Amino acid sequence: MKKIKVLFAAAELTPLAKVGGLADVVGALPKALAAHGVDVRVVIPRYSIISLDTLPHRVVAENVTVPFAHTTERVTIIETTLPGSSVPLWLIDHERYLGRDGVYPSPEVVAETTRFSFFSTAVLSLFNAVDWWPDIVHCHDWHTSMIPVLMKILGAKDSRLRGIRTLLTIHNLALQGMQAADELFDQMGISTSDLPQLSQRDSTGTHIIQLVQGILAADRLTTVSPNYAKEIMTPEYGAGLEKIIASRSQALSGILNGIDDVRFDPEDDPDIAYHFSVNDLSDKKNNKQALQTMCGLPVQEHIPTIGIISRLTDQKGIDLVESVGDTLLTKPLQLAVLGAGAKGLELGLQKLAQRHSGNAYVRIGFDAAFAQKIYAGADMFLMPSKFEPCGLGQMIAMRYGTVPIVRATGGLVDTVENIDAAGNGDGICFTQYSGSELLNAVDRALALYQNNKVWHTVVQRIMVKDFSWSASSRKYIDLYRALIEKI
């Protein structure tokens, strides 16, 4: 059977350009697809934060022309591989629009919408430059959602583009890429008649929501969990786009994200003090002691430690944690928090830890090695998200035998089954987004923790759940084949 050829186009990629979970997907899924025989390549911008000094690379094309903003820009295509694999990675190098600042630049450097409008246009100049034409372009989030639009426009004159199918994965519907219509038309050389939907109007003028155009133009759509695919067709989770999503429900699928089960392996994790397995959990207790010591918390085996590793935003439910924090910390538990985000929430959690210094620790920032110590050393993992397209933290926590406490939303519903009276299930779930419900969920977890036999059984059960990319990648391959068969 002919190999399926797929190009991933995205704004982020672990570990070269990571901001959030999007980077983890783009860094891991192509490797899993390649292991199943897919000819997969990845393209991202060459940001200034990506140093070529430690990457084996070569220039495969120079002076590649990209029509943009009534002129012709020239880009360089650099080829390397995804770190730790043989999957080809192309970096599009252009100092003015792509090279300055980080992944998401300061407005005074370049507008995000301009950066990714240029990148999307440049991707279509890639195929001739590298002499490789994919069967499918797999786009990710709003940053590349104009690619399906451009391919339909240009495909009217180019049969090679017309033969390529497009798939758009929505990682976070709340991020949409709104741009002034005149600016977008000027940059991309298109008009209202080229778009699948008319622009949005408000008091400041006429705007284009790039994500909307991609949703309507792409051949197929996916989200990063089955439940999130259903949620985004409702007013509560649709971010104003629920009717547009619903209009394309027949083209929409939800495929759960995976985790790197080689990187996140308690038997071989270089960032934890003691290795352990589902068959021998004795050293999980030692990791807990090491975590307590690092956090300046009393070393108490029988007091459960709850970990939080998160962006500190309302989306992640951190406002709930702050609002009931004083009550939470009167309970027989310890709290270890790692994260960064909204300054108000950062300050609120720091003050909470100061008021309860004997049983709470908060570290602002992100430290990948310390995160692993929390996953391995905590007894429970708290993730009370307001909405959660998929979530990776709960899956990583379970891999380390750390029982999740989650709000039943998005991908958390697909990955965490509520523990029933008989002890069946994976974690503690609550439905209503409120501080009182969060506290009730913690109380249920504390009661369960006191039953050593049931707790041990739950820990062993969650450690062997298969959240690898292997299963999810097969679902993508089935979707790719269905798309190709329609050509």
Order of alpha helices (4+ residues) and beta strands (2+ residues): beta-alpha-beta-beta-beta-beta-alpha-beta-alpha-alpha-beta-beta-alpha-beta-beta-alpha-beta-alpha-alpha-beta-alpha-beta-alpha-alpha-beta-alpha-beta-alpha-beta-alpha-beta-alpha-beta-alpha-alpha-alpha
